[in-house]
Amino acid sequence: MPSSFGEAGGTVSLWDEPAGKALQMPAEQVRLVPAADGRVRCTFSYESLPKGD
């Protein structure tokens, strides 16, 4: 399940934590829905992203 979301220029970037890589797709193909429980926090950490050269 992707754990980070961003949009720019009509393209959505999702960080797929289990796969350890980014997934990109047209924004028109993405649907965001509210979480069932708003008290649950995302466990994503930017520290887990690969570092650039």
A tleap script that builds the chain and sets N, CA, C and O, in Angstrom:
source leaprc.protein.ff14SB
mol = sequence {
  NMET PRO SER SER PHE GLY GLU ALA GLY GLY
  THR VAL SER LEU TRP ASP GLU PRO ALA GLY
  LYS ALA LEU GLN MET PRO ALA GLU GLN VAL
  ARG LEU VAL PRO ALA ALA ASP GLY ARG VAL
  ARG CYS THR PHE SER TYR GLU SER LEU PRO
  LYS GLY CASP
}
set mol.1.N position { 0.848 -1.170 0.000 }
set mol.1.CA position { 0.000 0.000 0.000 }
set mol.1.C position { 0.890 1.229 0.000 }
set mol.1.O position { 1.755 1.354 0.867 }
set mol.2.N position { 0.703 2.145 -0.953 }
set mol.2.CA position { 1.509 3.367 -0.973 }
set mol.2.C position { 1.356 4.159 0.312 }
set mol.2.O position { 0.286 4.194 0.919 }
set mol.3.N position { 2.452 4.796 0.716 }
set mol.3.CA position { 2.390 5.510 1.984 }
set mol.3.C position { 2.723 6.989 1.874 }
set mol.3.O position { 2.731 7.688 2.887 }
set mol.4.N position { 2.994 7.478 0.690 }
set mol.4.CA position { 3.225 8.900 0.493 }
set mol.4.C position { 2.645 9.279 -0.857 }
set mol.4.O position { 2.638 8.473 -1.787 }
set mol.5.N position { 2.150 10.532 -0.962 }
set mol.5.CA position { 1.426 10.952 -2.149 }
set mol.5.C position { 1.832 12.356 -2.527 }
set mol.5.O position { 1.946 13.221 -1.659 }
set mol.6.N position { 2.055 12.602 -3.822 }
set mol.6.CA position { 2.342 13.945 -4.307 }
set mol.6.C position { 1.883 14.084 -5.745 }
set mol.6.O position { 1.861 13.102 -6.487 }
set mol.7.N position { 1.514 15.301 -6.151 }
set mol.7.CA position { 1.038 15.545 -7.516 }
set mol.7.C position { 1.734 16.763 -8.091 }
set mol.7.O position { 1.898 17.776 -7.410 }
set mol.8.N position { 2.141 16.661 -9.345 }
set mol.8.CA position { 2.738 17.786 -10.062 }
set mol.8.C position { 2.513 17.586 -11.550 }
set mol.8.O position { 2.791 16.514 -12.090 }
set mol.9.N position { 2.015 18.606 -12.202 }
set mol.9.CA position { 1.842 18.561 -13.650 }
set mol.9.C position { 0.934 17.448 -14.136 }
set mol.9.O position { 1.107 16.949 -15.248 }
set mol.10.N position { -0.036 17.050 -13.316 }
set mol.10.CA position { -0.969 16.013 -13.739 }
set mol.10.C position { -0.483 14.600 -13.507 }
set mol.10.O position { -1.167 13.644 -13.872 }
set mol.11.N position { 0.690 14.450 -12.904 }
set mol.11.CA position { 1.232 13.134 -12.581 }
set mol.11.C position { 1.298 12.962 -11.080 }
set mol.11.O position { 1.751 13.854 -10.364 }
set mol.12.N position { 0.849 11.823 -10.609 }
set mol.12.CA position { 0.871 11.505 -9.181 }
set mol.12.C position { 2.053 10.587 -8.903 }
set mol.12.O position { 2.296 9.631 -9.639 }
set mol.13.N position { 2.781 10.886 -7.840 }
set mol.13.CA position { 3.866 10.024 -7.381 }
set mol.13.C position { 3.472 9.426 -6.046 }
set mol.13.O position { 3.128 10.145 -5.108 }
set mol.14.N position { 3.523 8.124 -5.967 }
set mol.14.CA position { 3.184 7.397 -4.745 }
set mol.14.C position { 4.427 6.627 -4.302 }
set mol.14.O position { 5.091 5.989 -5.120 }
set mol.15.N position { 4.735 6.686 -3.021 }
set mol.15.CA position { 5.857 5.910 -2.505 }
set mol.15.C position { 5.310 4.586 -2.001 }
set mol.15.O position { 4.498 4.549 -1.076 }
set mol.16.N position { 5.761 3.502 -2.615 }
set mol.16.CA position { 5.327 2.164 -2.237 }
set mol.16.C position { 6.332 1.611 -1.241 }
set mol.16.O position { 7.373 1.082 -1.630 }
set mol.17.N position { 6.022 1.731 0.040 }
set mol.17.CA position { 6.936 1.333 1.118 }
set mol.17.C position { 7.365 -0.131 1.016 }
set mol.17.O position { 8.562 -0.407 1.085 }
set mol.18.N position { 6.440 -1.080 0.855 }
set mol.18.CA position { 6.873 -2.476 0.788 }
set mol.18.C position { 7.813 -2.767 -0.384 }
set mol.18.O position { 8.747 -3.558 -0.251 }
set mol.19.N position { 7.565 -2.129 -1.531 }
set mol.19.CA position { 8.412 -2.353 -2.705 }
set mol.19.C position { 9.681 -1.516 -2.654 }
set mol.19.O position { 10.658 -1.826 -3.334 }
set mol.20.N position { 9.671 -0.449 -1.845 }
set mol.20.CA position { 10.836 0.415 -1.734 }
set mol.20.C position { 11.105 1.238 -2.978 }
set mol.20.O position { 12.258 1.541 -3.284 }
set mol.21.N position { 10.046 1.607 -3.704 }
set mol.21.CA position { 10.232 2.405 -4.912 }
set mol.21.C position { 9.013 3.272 -5.178 }
set mol.21.O position { 7.940 3.056 -4.614 }
set mol.22.N position { 9.197 4.256 -6.045 }
set mol.22.CA position { 8.115 5.167 -6.403 }
set mol.22.C position { 7.293 4.590 -7.546 }
set mol.22.O position { 7.799 3.872 -8.409 }
set mol.23.N position { 6.022 4.925 -7.521 }
set mol.23.CA position { 5.092 4.544 -8.574 }
set mol.23.C position { 4.488 5.836 -9.093 }
set mol.23.O position { 4.032 6.664 -8.304 }
set mol.24.N position { 4.478 6.025 -10.422 }
set mol.24.CA position { 3.897 7.237 -10.990 }
set mol.24.C position { 2.773 6.873 -11.939 }
set mol.24.O position { 2.851 5.878 -12.659 }
set mol.25.N position { 1.716 7.696 -11.933 }
set mol.25.CA position { 0.574 7.472 -12.817 }
set mol.25.C position { -0.150 8.794 -13.034 }
set mol.25.O position { 0.037 9.733 -12.261 }
set mol.26.N position { -0.982 8.880 -14.085 }
set mol.26.CA position { -1.751 10.100 -14.312 }
set mol.26.C position { -2.678 10.377 -13.129 }
set mol.26.O position { -3.314 9.462 -12.606 }
set mol.27.N position { -2.752 11.641 -12.712 }
set mol.27.CA position { -3.570 12.022 -11.567 }
set mol.27.C position { -5.037 11.663 -11.768 }
set mol.27.O position { -5.737 11.367 -10.799 }
set mol.28.N position { -5.507 11.685 -12.998 }
set mol.28.CA position { -6.914 11.381 -13.267 }
set mol.28.C position { -7.263 9.920 -12.948 }
set mol.28.O position { -8.441 9.570 -12.878 }
set mol.29.N position { -6.257 9.074 -12.757 }
set mol.29.CA position { -6.505 7.669 -12.441 }
set mol.29.C position { -6.454 7.389 -10.939 }
set mol.29.O position { -6.580 6.236 -10.524 }
set mol.30.N position { -6.270 8.428 -10.118 }
set mol.30.CA position { -6.135 8.243 -8.675 }
set mol.30.C position { -7.372 8.785 -7.966 }
set mol.30.O position { -7.870 9.862 -8.294 }
set mol.31.N position { -7.848 8.038 -7.011 }
set mol.31.CA position { -8.995 8.467 -6.203 }
set mol.31.C position { -8.603 8.390 -4.732 }
set mol.31.O position { -8.206 7.332 -4.243 }
set mol.32.N position { -8.715 9.505 -4.037 }
set mol.32.CA position { -8.428 9.541 -2.609 }
set mol.32.C position { -9.743 9.461 -1.847 }
set mol.32.O position { -10.713 10.138 -2.187 }
set mol.33.N position { -9.764 8.641 -0.832 }
set mol.33.CA position { -10.954 8.519 0.011 }
set mol.33.C position { -10.531 8.694 1.464 }
set mol.33.O position { -9.394 8.379 1.814 }
set mol.34.N position { -11.424 9.191 2.314 }
set mol.34.CA position { -11.077 9.378 3.722 }
set mol.34.C position { -10.764 8.045 4.413 }
set mol.34.O position { -11.316 7.001 4.065 }
set mol.35.N position { -9.886 8.109 5.375 }
set mol.35.CA position { -9.585 6.935 6.185 }
set mol.35.C position { -10.790 6.588 7.044 }
set mol.35.O position { -11.565 7.466 7.423 }
set mol.36.N position { -10.943 5.315 7.348 }
set mol.36.CA position { -12.057 4.878 8.185 }
set mol.36.C position { -11.950 5.461 9.591 }
set mol.36.O position { -12.962 5.732 10.237 }
set mol.37.N position { -10.716 5.653 10.063 }
set mol.37.CA position { -10.493 6.174 11.407 }
set mol.37.C position { -9.451 7.281 11.325 }
set mol.37.O position { -8.269 7.003 11.122 }
set mol.38.N position { -9.870 8.522 11.480 }
set mol.38.CA position { -8.967 9.655 11.355 }
set mol.38.C position { -7.920 9.750 12.447 }
set mol.38.O position { -7.017 10.582 12.361 }
set mol.39.N position { -8.020 8.917 13.471 }
set mol.39.CA position { -7.027 8.936 14.551 }
set mol.39.C position { -5.793 8.104 14.223 }
set mol.39.O position { -4.787 8.193 14.927 }
set mol.40.N position { -5.854 7.291 13.159 }
set mol.40.CA position { -4.721 6.454 12.772 }
set mol.40.C position { -3.713 7.315 12.040 }
set mol.40.O position { -4.061 8.021 11.093 }
set mol.41.N position { -2.455 7.258 12.479 }
set mol.41.CA position { -1.406 8.071 11.871 }
set mol.41.C position { -0.635 7.267 10.835 }
set mol.41.O position { -0.464 6.056 10.970 }
set mol.42.N position { -0.178 7.950 9.811 }
set mol.42.CA position { 0.666 7.346 8.790 }
set mol.42.C position { 2.025 7.019 9.404 }
set mol.42.O position { 2.559 7.806 10.185 }
set mol.43.N position { 2.577 5.873 9.058 }
set mol.43.CA position { 3.871 5.460 9.605 }
set mol.43.C position { 5.026 5.793 8.670 }
set mol.43.O position { 6.172 5.442 8.954 }
set mol.44.N position { 4.737 6.471 7.549 }
set mol.44.CA position { 5.785 6.803 6.581 }
set mol.44.C position { 6.828 7.738 7.186 }
set mol.44.O position { 6.502 8.646 7.951 }
set mol.45.N position { 8.076 7.497 6.832 }
set mol.45.CA position { 9.172 8.369 7.261 }
set mol.45.C position { 10.046 8.668 6.046 }
set mol.45.O position { 10.476 7.754 5.344 }
set mol.46.N position { 10.304 9.945 5.804 }
set mol.46.CA position { 11.182 10.319 4.692 }
set mol.46.C position { 12.588 9.769 4.887 }
set mol.46.O position { 13.331 9.640 3.914 }
set mol.47.N position { 12.968 9.446 6.096 }
set mol.47.CA position { 14.278 8.859 6.348 }
set mol.47.C position { 14.420 7.492 5.694 }
set mol.47.O position { 15.537 7.015 5.499 }
set mol.48.N position { 13.297 6.853 5.351 }
set mol.48.CA position { 13.349 5.529 4.734 }
set mol.48.C position { 13.612 5.601 3.222 }
set mol.48.O position { 13.879 4.577 2.593 }
set mol.49.N position { 13.539 6.799 2.640 }
set mol.49.CA position { 13.774 6.941 1.191 }
set mol.49.C position { 15.240 6.760 0.859 }
set mol.49.O position { 16.107 7.136 1.647 }
set mol.50.N position { 15.533 6.178 -0.319 }
set mol.50.CA position { 16.934 6.056 -0.738 }
set mol.50.C position { 17.568 7.425 -0.909 }
set mol.50.O position { 16.910 8.364 -1.359 }
set mol.51.N position { 18.797 7.542 -0.564 }
set mol.51.CA position { 19.532 8.810 -0.689 }
set mol.51.C position { 20.127 8.926 -2.086 }
set mol.51.O position { 20.619 7.945 -2.644 }
set mol.52.N position { 20.076 10.148 -2.653 }
set mol.52.CA position { 20.664 10.396 -3.967 }
set mol.52.C position { 22.185 10.419 -3.893 }
set mol.52.O position { 22.773 10.533 -2.818 }
set mol.53.N position { 22.793 10.310 -5.044 }
set mol.53.CA position { 24.275 10.317 -5.105 }
set mol.53.C position { 24.830 11.684 -4.879 }
set mol.53.O position { 26.048 11.867 -4.896 }
savepdb mol mol.pdb
quit
